[in-house]
């Protein structure tokens, strides 16, 4: 990166870069892990898949609540959705300008995190509809029953699926679930790419604050 | 500055533990409430539902309380860090002002500050690229201007200011 050294001496315009609080950090890594396992590894519809979905829903809800009552860096007020600012931030990065420091997410990062939350809620809630709201424990119990030769569990499931109306409706919900999940994985990859680009442009490792470590 | 760092580490550990508790409680609460809802769906409302509602309430209250506690801990850690910074800045100002009152020369100010930070004559000489004899002479002049007999008394002047 051909950065002029004079730019590097500019001390971030007086804004302290964010130090993420433990709830933000822990929820971030737990959700990331669950998304990877549910998106790439485990079997859709299995008790583990549904259980992780439930856990993600709980974690995201806590994080959204934390956005109102948490410390300044975690609060929504610190990173309001601003699409035009996000575009100008990305434009600046493309022109190899050194970005300024923000007290929380930068405008592009803010748009990314709101999109990711929306997708996480979409995926988990459509998942709830697809399973008829059956808990992972029920699913595990039913699966165990089926495995031991008691097929009545399958009959019990059937009315639950009817509750969602016609099978077309069920198919649409399933399609939304799958599309949103794929989009989530793509955006997660884009998010990692964004962290790499921004880290280079800022000249500091942005992964460190998410691991709870101070300046490099 | 060992003490504040210990305090900060304790605060960090405590807040990390609280964050983990909040998340575990939230996951547990959602699972429990989902299971309770399924029970009600299957068997209707019963005496068990009342207990499940009570446990759900306790879990949610636990999450809110831990979250509030976490916020308090984070605020405390931050205000301690700020107070320490203010104290450092204030002490530096007090020292500067006192040095000016004693009319220390720039070289004497440097030597005096190093002495306050606990460096010995040989270390100060190395840092300043001067002979130990020069540093010793400068320190003697500093003690004379401050009206003290030696290093311990000299440092005590500022500690006394801090203790009030």
Interface residues (C-beta under 8 A of the other chain):
Chain A: X21 X22 X23 X25 X26 X27 X30 X51 X54 X55 X57 X58 X59 X61 X62 X65 X66 X69 X70 X71 X133 X134 X135 X136 X137 X138 X212
Chain B: X12 X15 X16 X18 X19 X20 X22 X23 X26 X27 X29 X30 X31 X34 X35 X37 X38 X63 X67 X68 X70 X71 X74 X75 X78
